[in-house]
Amino acid sequence: MSDAETTDRRTLSAESAAAVRAYAATHRERADRLAAALEDLARNGLPHAEDCTPWETVRDRRLAELATAAGAVGAGAAGAVETGRER
């Protein structure tokens, strides 16, 4: 960057800069895990279907985690997820 480019920028507070760095670190960690998984697939191939967790199970587990974390938005929403129908 040239000096002209840096002088037009606003300096972040120490707290804001720390938050941005933490955000970057989190996303870097996620990207590293994804890259490792993709490299494993490239090296070893796809796993057998019997060794995998069905996507519906993963989805339902994650929805249950989100509902617990949010304090269960409402019984109507939970019923729609369980039956696959909107209410």
N, C-alpha and C positions, 0 to 999 in steps of 0.2 A: 504494500500500500504506500502511496505517496503521502507526504506531509499534508497536502491539501485535502486528501480523503479523510485523514484522521482528525483534522481540526473541525470538520463538519459533523462529527459524531458527538452524541451526548454520552457522558461517562455514567456508567451504572453505579449505583450504591454498592457497597461491599456485600450487603445482604442480597441484592438482586443478582450480582455477579455470582455469588455462591449458589443461588437457586438455579441459574442458567447452567453452571457447571454440573450441578447434581442432575439436572434434567438430561444433559448431554451424556453423563456417565451411565445413567439408566438406559438410555437408548443405545449406547455403545455396547453395553452388556447384552441387551436383547439381540442386537445385530450379531454379536460374537456367537451367541447360542444358536441362532438361526444358521449362521455360516458353518458352525461345527456340525449341525444336523445335516445340512446339505452336503458337506464334504463326506460325512459318513455314508449317505445314500450313494454318492458317486463312487466311493471306494467299495462298499459292500453290497450295493443293490437294495431293492425294496424288501422289507420284511414280509413274511408270509401273513396272509390275512388273519389267520388264527391267532397270531401273536400280537395283533393290533387291537386297540380299543375302538369300538364303533363310534362314529362321529356323534350319533344321537346320545350316547352315554356321556361323552365329553361335554356336549351342549347342555344336557340336563344338569350335570354336575356344576357347570359354570353358572347357569341360571339360578340354581339353588344357592350358590355362594353369593351371587349378586343380590338375591332376595333377602338373604340373611344380613348382608352388609347394609342394605338400604332399609331394613326393618319391614320387609315384605310390603311392597307398595299397596297391595290390596288382594283380597281373596279372589276377586273376579279375574285379575291378571294371572294369578297362579293357576286358576282353573283352566284358563285358555291355553297356557303353556302345557299343562298335563294332557289335555285332550287334543291339542293341535288346532282347536277352533277358536275363533275370536268370539267374544261375548258382546 
